[in-house]
Amino acid sequence: MKQQTKKQRLKNVLPWNAKDHINQSVRDMPPSGIRKFFDLVSEMKGAISLGVGEPDFVTPWHVREACIYSLELGNTHYTSNKGMLELREAICQEVSRDMGIDFDCNEEILITTGVSEAVDLAFRATLNPGEEAVVPEPCYVAYTPDIILAGGVPKTVPTRLENEFRVQAEDVARRVTEKTRSLLLSYPNNPTGAIMTRSDLEDLADVVVENDLIVISDEVYAELTYSKSHISFAQLEGMKERTLILNGLSKSHAMTGWRIGYAMGDPALVGAMTKIHQYTMLCAPTMAQVAALEAMQSGKDEMLHMRHEYDLRRRLFVSGLNRIGLDCFEPKGAFYAFPSVQRFGLSSEEFAERLLYEQKVAVVPGNVFGESGEGFLRCSYATSREELIEALDRMEIFIKSL
Amino acid sequence: MHEILEILYENAKATPSEIAALLGKSEEEVAREIKEMEDAGIIRKYITLINWEKLDQSVVFAVLELKVALQRKTGYDAVAERIARFSEVESVRLISGGHDLSVTVRGKSMKDIAYFVAEKIAPLDGVQSTCTHFILKSYKEHGAILTEQPKPERLVITP
């Protein structure tokens, strides 16, 4: 009798389909546009890739060596949720020295597993379902998905070449509603290489205060500016409390694979992020924190050396792009050039695909980073001088063939 | 360091036009500055770093440590300059520590170098003692690691 009931019950059950068990936001999320290009380039032999968003330098040896030594001593346990105290102290000291902002190393900083985690935590800790975050584009590909995964609604704002891709306060103001909670800033910018000026930020501050917003400021390229220092929104008078500074060692110290980032800001905001972090991550990897501490304490010279090399390549590459007919404004930060392809009558994607197939140079089409990136290409100059020169030669041949 | 020198220090083959592109200067300006530094003796020579291990023909290097008697008027200079004139000698340096001069010598064989030291260097007036260290293997020269190492891989496209 019992068995029969079971059989009858199972008869009406739908066949198993794992796809029916995926969260709706995740299911509806389009795959990153960068993925398609990755697959195309991976199959191509002899291609020069200007599509890499990380330093070509290996982490300096003294940093790797400090990590190896720490492993030999057996330091393989968890750290505090917030991260090692020495590392938090070292970062707070440097931020105090370089930016003139004091953060309490016990209450106002959290060490995260890369800046990526910090971005995710920042949105999850501050957005209620249906609330909005404003995101200037073109930008790094993770912000909008992170907002959606946090239950929020991304409101993108285009930035334009005429302003050298600095986000304008009036464009932000136009997108703010009563549901808007935060404004994301990511300068120096990936993919454009743009940096903000103090007066741009001051204009934004008015919009931020009027609408009672939090600024989530991804400053992972802060150390990589040329000719002019980076300025953070938190450095404006009275704006420290409203800003979450997100930064890490990936780009400045060539430490992408270590996954060390941090968030700094008001104790209530950092505390809320720490709450999520303690349940989802527990702590950033201990061995990577040890390496990060070494980099913070004695990595300045190597960092400056790498920045100098990027600056040389930047001049070489940007002047080269303009020479061969790919118009490019001067990028003042990060390690990207963002030339325009509009005059060729091809979309970013068509241009990038044909350049790859015909001359084996891989760049990333600008539309991958948002609609306002259409008509541009992201070219990373975090690759050797020889490759940059060779890439320019091949691009010149391609352009002449158009 | 001077920014042009820094580039040439790493790559003696860098041309004025390449250097100009890196520094945002004009080619003429760079060429003129290089010429000035050559004339002033700041740039002394353009060299090629050779990985001798990869060649069949035998080349032997040795580092000599010399104790030298200080001369009343010329200090170490007279004997150091005398040693420097031998074509076998690649470098001569005054050093701190237990010895006075460090001399690098190049020869075809260990025997070659041993005879050279015994016949030419040791008998010199002022040279009190010599100690010859033959170089067995070179791991790094002029900032370049010579042992083969696989290049770490990066993903070809990343956001």
Interface residues (C-beta under 8 A of the other chain):
Chain A: S32 I34 F37 F38 V41 S42 A47 S49 G51 V52 G53 E54 D56 V58 Y140 V141 A142 N190 L312 R313 R315 L316 S319 G320 A362 V364 R385 I389
Chain B: I7 E18 A21 L22 L23 G24 P152 R154 L155 V156 I157 T158 P159
